[in-house]
Amino acid sequence: MKPRFVIPVAVLLVALAIFLMTRPSEVVEAPAVDSSQKLERASRPGPSLSKSGVSPERAAALQAWGLPNPRVSPYSTSSEEHIEWIDEQRAELLEKSHYPDDPAILQEVMASLRSPEPELRVAALEAVINLGSRDAIPYLEQAAVLAETPEEQSNLIEAAEYLKLPTIFEGRAQRKKEREAAAREAAVEE
């Protein structure tokens, strides 16, 4: 198989594996917490995180992209509504990938690469690959630098490299130019 087809297939398989490994098999209810436990947890030192679960440093770096903010679930992470919301957002992202010439859609999909939800970041990466826009390359490269896991970083880099590959039409045009140049050289030598 040609690398042009192997890379997207590999990225999609990795994304599917990530999704299947991170998705809970059943909804687990959070244990009840009384107010004294909440106070105890709140008083413990820990990393400073924003409402979306992202550190302020990473949030500032992500905001510098100039893209709209990603959507954040209005539901608690352990609720059934949250899981349904994630599924709806994933479907919407993949549906948007059918409109490759719309820059607004590309911006929305790229914003989802900053989502605090790993499942949405995977779906956004799939959508970016499907859109095939080279305008996404700098964002993918920056997202790779800010990736939360080495696997996510690798997937983002692979996607950027894939988008850098010439399309079939560009490849044909390049080969045609090379043949014409070779024919001209042959004609000059005769």
C-alpha positions as CSV (number, residue, x, y, z in Angstrom):
1,M,0.0,0.0,0.0
2,K,1.1,3.6,-0.6
3,P,2.1,5.7,2.4
4,R,-0.7,8.1,1.5
5,F,-3.2,5.4,2.5
6,V,-1.3,3.7,5.2
7,I,-0.9,6.7,7.4
8,P,-4.6,7.7,7.6
9,V,-5.6,4.1,8.2
10,A,-3.0,3.8,11.0
11,V,-4.1,7.1,12.6
12,L,-7.7,6.0,12.5
13,L,-6.9,2.6,14.0
14,V,-4.9,4.2,16.8
15,A,-7.7,6.7,17.4
16,L,-10.2,3.8,17.5
17,A,-8.0,2.0,20.0
18,I,-7.7,5.1,22.2
19,F,-11.4,5.6,22.1
20,L,-12.2,1.9,23.0
21,M,-9.7,1.9,25.8
22,T,-10.8,5.2,27.4
23,R,-14.5,4.8,27.1
24,P,-16.2,3.4,30.2
25,S,-18.0,0.2,29.6
26,E,-20.8,1.2,31.9
27,V,-21.8,4.3,33.8
28,V,-20.5,4.3,37.4
29,E,-22.3,6.5,39.8
30,A,-20.1,8.8,41.9
31,P,-20.2,8.1,45.6
32,A,-22.1,10.6,47.7
33,V,-19.9,13.2,49.3
34,D,-20.9,15.2,52.3
35,S,-19.9,18.8,52.8
36,S,-17.0,18.1,55.2
37,Q,-15.3,15.9,52.5
38,K,-15.8,18.7,50.0
39,L,-14.1,21.2,52.3
40,E,-11.2,18.7,53.0
41,R,-10.7,18.2,49.3
42,A,-10.8,21.9,48.5
43,S,-8.2,22.7,51.1
44,R,-5.7,20.2,49.8
45,P,-2.9,21.6,47.6
46,G,-2.9,20.5,44.0
47,P,-2.3,21.6,40.5
48,S,-4.2,24.8,39.6
49,L,-6.8,23.8,37.0
50,S,-9.4,25.9,35.3
51,K,-13.1,24.9,35.1
52,S,-12.4,22.8,32.0
53,G,-9.6,20.8,33.8
54,V,-6.8,22.5,31.9
55,S,-3.8,24.1,33.7
56,P,-3.7,27.9,33.3
57,E,-0.4,27.7,31.4
58,R,-1.7,25.3,28.9
59,A,-5.0,27.2,28.6
60,A,-3.0,30.4,27.8
61,A,-0.9,28.6,25.1
62,L,-4.0,27.1,23.6
63,Q,-5.8,30.5,23.6
64,A,-3.0,31.9,21.5
65,W,-4.2,29.9,18.5
66,G,-6.9,32.5,17.8
67,L,-9.6,29.9,17.4
68,P,-13.0,29.7,19.1
69,N,-13.0,28.0,22.5
70,P,-13.9,24.3,22.4
71,R,-17.3,23.3,23.7
72,V,-17.3,22.0,27.3
73,S,-19.8,19.6,28.6
74,P,-22.4,21.2,30.9
75,Y,-22.8,17.8,32.7
76,S,-20.8,16.1,35.4
77,T,-18.2,13.7,34.0
78,S,-19.8,10.7,35.6
79,S,-23.3,11.3,34.3
80,E,-25.1,9.5,31.5
81,E,-25.9,12.9,30.0
82,H,-22.2,13.7,29.7
83,I,-21.5,10.4,27.8
84,E,-24.5,11.2,25.5
85,W,-23.1,14.7,25.0
86,I,-19.7,13.4,24.1
87,D,-21.3,11.0,21.5
88,E,-23.3,13.8,20.0
89,Q,-20.2,16.1,19.7
90,R,-18.2,13.3,18.1
91,A,-20.9,12.6,15.5
92,E,-21.1,16.4,14.8
93,L,-17.4,16.7,14.3
94,L,-17.3,13.7,11.9
95,E,-20.3,15.1,10.0
96,K,-18.5,18.5,9.6
97,S,-15.6,16.7,8.0
98,H,-17.7,16.4,4.8
99,Y,-17.3,20.1,4.1
100,P,-13.6,20.5,3.2
101,D,-13.8,24.0,1.6
102,D,-15.4,25.8,4.6
103,P,-12.9,27.7,6.7
104,A,-15.4,28.2,9.5
105,I,-15.9,24.5,9.8
106,L,-12.1,24.0,9.9
107,Q,-11.9,26.5,12.7
108,E,-14.6,24.7,14.7
109,V,-12.9,21.4,14.2
110,M,-9.5,22.8,15.1
111,A,-10.9,24.3,18.3
112,S,-12.0,20.8,19.3
113,L,-8.4,19.7,19.3
114,R,-8.2,21.8,22.5
115,S,-11.1,20.1,24.1
116,P,-10.6,18.8,27.7
117,E,-12.3,15.5,26.5
118,P,-9.8,13.0,24.9
119,E,-12.6,11.4,22.9
120,L,-13.4,14.7,21.3
121,R,-9.7,15.4,20.5
122,V,-9.5,12.1,18.7
123,A,-12.7,12.8,16.7
124,A,-11.4,16.3,15.9
125,L,-8.1,14.8,14.6
126,E,-10.1,12.3,12.4
127,A,-12.2,15.2,11.1
128,V,-9.1,17.3,10.3
129,I,-7.6,14.4,8.4
130,N,-10.9,14.0,6.5
131,L,-11.0,17.7,5.7
132,G,-7.5,17.5,4.2
133,S,-6.8,21.2,4.6
134,R,-3.2,22.2,4.8
135,D,-4.2,25.3,6.8
136,A,-4.5,22.9,9.7
137,I,-0.8,21.9,9.6
138,P,0.6,24.7,11.9
139,Y,-2.2,24.0,14.4
140,L,-1.5,20.3,14.4
141,E,2.1,20.9,15.0
142,Q,1.4,23.3,17.9
143,A,-1.1,20.9,19.3
144,A,1.5,18.2,19.2
145,V,3.8,20.3,21.4
146,L,1.0,20.8,23.9
147,A,-0.3,17.2,23.7
148,E,-1.2,15.5,27.0
149,T,0.3,12.1,26.1
150,P,3.1,10.9,23.9
151,E,0.6,8.8,21.9
152,E,-1.5,11.9,21.2
153,Q,1.6,13.9,20.3
154,S,2.6,11.1,17.8
155,N,-0.9,11.1,16.2
156,L,-0.9,14.8,15.8
157,I,2.6,14.8,14.2
158,E,1.6,12.0,11.9
159,A,-1.6,13.8,10.8
160,A,0.5,17.0,10.1
161,E,2.9,15.0,8.0
162,Y,0.1,13.3,6.1
163,L,-1.5,16.6,5.2
164,K,1.9,17.8,3.9
165,L,1.9,14.9,1.3
166,P,1.1,16.0,-2.2
167,T,-2.4,15.1,-3.4
168,I,-2.9,12.8,-6.3
169,F,-3.4,15.8,-8.6
170,E,-0.3,17.5,-7.4
171,G,1.7,14.3,-7.8
172,R,0.5,13.9,-11.4
173,A,1.2,17.5,-12.2
174,Q,4.7,17.2,-10.8
175,R,5.4,14.0,-12.8
176,K,4.1,15.7,-15.9
177,K,6.5,18.6,-15.4
178,E,9.4,16.3,-14.8
179,R,8.6,14.3,-18.0
180,E,8.3,17.6,-20.0
181,A,11.6,18.9,-18.6
182,A,13.3,15.5,-19.4
183,A,11.9,15.7,-23.0
184,R,13.2,19.3,-23.4
185,E,16.7,18.2,-22.1
186,A,16.6,15.3,-24.5
187,A,15.6,17.6,-27.4
188,V,18.4,20.1,-26.5
189,E,21.1,17.3,-26.4
190,E,20.1,16.1,-29.9
